Amino acid sequence: MEVKGKVVIVTGASSGIGEATAREFGKEGAKVVLAARRVDKLQALAEEINKMGTEALVVQADLSKLEDIQKLVAETLAKFNRIDILVNNAGFGRLDWLENLDPVKDIQAQIDVNVMGVIQTTRQVLPVMIKQRSGSIINMCSMAGLVATPTYTIYAASKHAVHGFSEALRREVKPWGIDVSLIYPGGVVTEFTQHAGIKRKTNAKTPNFMLLTAEQVAQAVVKLVYKPRRMWIIPWLWSVSVFMNRFFPGLVDNTTINRFTIPEREDELNAK
């Protein structure tokens, strides 16, 4: 699929990967629909994209609410009369031991946005793409969707769900000329860490040489439109972790528990 002139919906477009992705599509000449809750940030980005010589539409939407998703699709069709590309990027993480996570604000909210938001947005867009006999759906996953680690219980669950959903969907819609791609970034320099509530004694984090910028992920997303792939792990070195997790799970378990879980929870384990 060519990108120039195509209509693209990018969810979670107010910051980070979503913002960078919308900007990258604008550079390619696409008509970009910006969806997120923070409308002031969307409007600033829309002005920037409009100056590139293409069009941007701002739709304030909370992806945990079906009525907002329906409004997003309706306003897109009213403005552009078609939808060619959907980038399901909206999502967030709350990282802590499971018993410390708030049942509503942390657990339910993550599932509502990260899973149901992806499913419901895709469900609303799909009839349009089926009628067109063409489309590209790109779902933002995470390495947590392939390798689950401590404190990522709910976030990993949500991304594993996106993985399974996308795999089934790909096999459902291909006959209609619709491609479904999954992208699995490792650590990315965005607002994610600031809002995730990470507290670590071990200071465990992604090595600097493997950190990605939001722009690098955005460029990969656009490439998936030109050349669809079932799944793309970036950077490629994370494929080693996926291999080890699949074929040597006991080794990964023991290493993770002894080098992360026990040192992080040492005070609690030693408490009488």
ChimeraX attribute file (.defattr): number of C-alpha atoms within 10 A of each C-alpha:
attribute: neighborCount
match mode: 1-to-1
recipient: residues
	/A:1	15
	/A:2	11
	/A:3	20
	/A:4	14
	/A:5	16
	/A:6	19
	/A:7	25
	/A:8	26
	/A:9	28
	/A:10	25
	/A:11	32
	/A:12	27
	/A:13	29
	/A:14	25
	/A:15	20
	/A:16	20
	/A:17	29
	/A:18	27
	/A:19	24
	/A:20	21
	/A:21	28
	/A:22	32
	/A:23	24
	/A:24	20
	/A:25	25
	/A:26	26
	/A:27	15
	/A:28	17
	/A:29	20
	/A:30	25
	/A:31	26
	/A:32	29
	/A:33	27
	/A:34	29
	/A:35	29
	/A:36	24
	/A:37	16
	/A:38	16
	/A:39	17
	/A:40	13
	/A:41	16
	/A:42	25
	/A:43	18
	/A:44	12
	/A:45	22
	/A:46	23
	/A:47	13
	/A:48	16
	/A:49	24
	/A:50	15
	/A:51	11
	/A:52	14
	/A:53	13
	/A:54	19
	/A:55	20
	/A:56	26
	/A:57	22
	/A:58	22
	/A:59	24
	/A:60	21
	/A:61	22
	/A:62	20
	/A:63	28
	/A:64	22
	/A:65	15
	/A:66	16
	/A:67	11
	/A:68	17
	/A:69	26
	/A:70	18
	/A:71	15
	/A:72	26
	/A:73	20
	/A:74	14
	/A:75	16
	/A:76	22
	/A:77	15
	/A:78	9
	/A:79	11
	/A:80	15
	/A:81	11
	/A:82	18
	/A:83	23
	/A:84	24
	/A:85	25
	/A:86	23
	/A:87	25
	/A:88	25
	/A:89	24
	/A:90	25
	/A:91	25
	/A:92	19
	/A:93	23
	/A:94	24
	/A:95	22
	/A:96	20
	/A:97	14
	/A:98	16
	/A:99	7
	/A:100	10
	/A:101	16
	/A:102	13
	/A:103	11
	/A:104	10
	/A:105	10
	/A:106	20
	/A:107	18
	/A:108	13
	/A:109	19
	/A:110	22
	/A:111	22
	/A:112	18
	/A:113	21
	/A:114	28
	/A:115	24
	/A:116	20
	/A:117	24
	/A:118	26
	/A:119	18
	/A:120	19
	/A:121	24
	/A:122	19
	/A:123	13
	/A:124	17
	/A:125	24
	/A:126	19
	/A:127	11
	/A:128	18
	/A:129	22
	/A:130	16
	/A:131	11
	/A:132	15
	/A:133	15
	/A:134	20
	/A:135	27
	/A:136	22
	/A:137	27
	/A:138	26
	/A:139	25
	/A:140	24
	/A:141	29
	/A:142	23
	/A:143	22
	/A:144	20
	/A:145	19
	/A:146	21
	/A:147	19
	/A:148	17
	/A:149	17
	/A:150	14
	/A:151	18
	/A:152	18
	/A:153	18
	/A:154	24
	/A:155	26
	/A:156	23
	/A:157	19
	/A:158	25
	/A:159	26
	/A:160	21
	/A:161	20
	/A:162	22
	/A:163	24
	/A:164	11
	/A:165	15
	/A:166	23
	/A:167	16
	/A:168	11
	/A:169	18
	/A:170	17
	/A:171	12
	/A:172	12
	/A:173	18
	/A:174	15
	/A:175	12
	/A:176	14
	/A:177	13
	/A:178	22
	/A:179	24
	/A:180	25
	/A:181	25
	/A:182	25
	/A:183	22
	/A:184	23
	/A:185	24
	/A:186	20
	/A:187	21
	/A:188	19
	/A:189	13
	/A:190	14
	/A:191	12
	/A:192	18
	/A:193	15
	/A:194	8
	/A:195	12
	/A:196	14
	/A:197	12
	/A:198	14
	/A:199	12
	/A:200	13
	/A:201	10
	/A:202	11
	/A:203	10
	/A:204	11
	/A:205	9
	/A:206	12
	/A:207	8
	/A:208	8
	/A:209	7
	/A:210	15
	/A:211	16
	/A:212	18
	/A:213	15
	/A:214	20
	/A:215	19
	/A:216	16
	/A:217	24
	/A:218	21
	/A:219	16
	/A:220	16
	/A:221	25
	/A:222	19
	/A:223	13
	/A:224	23
	/A:225	21
	/A:226	12
	/A:227	12
	/A:228	19
	/A:229	15
	/A:230	14
	/A:231	18
	/A:232	18
	/A:233	18
	/A:234	21
	/A:235	17
	/A:236	12
	/A:237	11
	/A:238	16
	/A:239	15
	/A:240	10
	/A:241	14
	/A:242	16
	/A:243	13
	/A:244	14
	/A:245	17
	/A:246	13
	/A:247	10
	/A:248	12
	/A:249	13
	/A:250	12
	/A:251	12
	/A:252	16
	/A:253	12
	/A:254	12
	/A:255	12
	/A:256	14
	/A:257	15
	/A:258	11
	/A:259	12
	/A:260	19
	/A:261	17
	/A:262	13
	/A:263	14
	/A:264	18
	/A:265	13
	/A:266	12
	/A:267	10
	/A:268	9
	/A:269	10
	/A:270	7
	/A:271	6
	/A:272	5
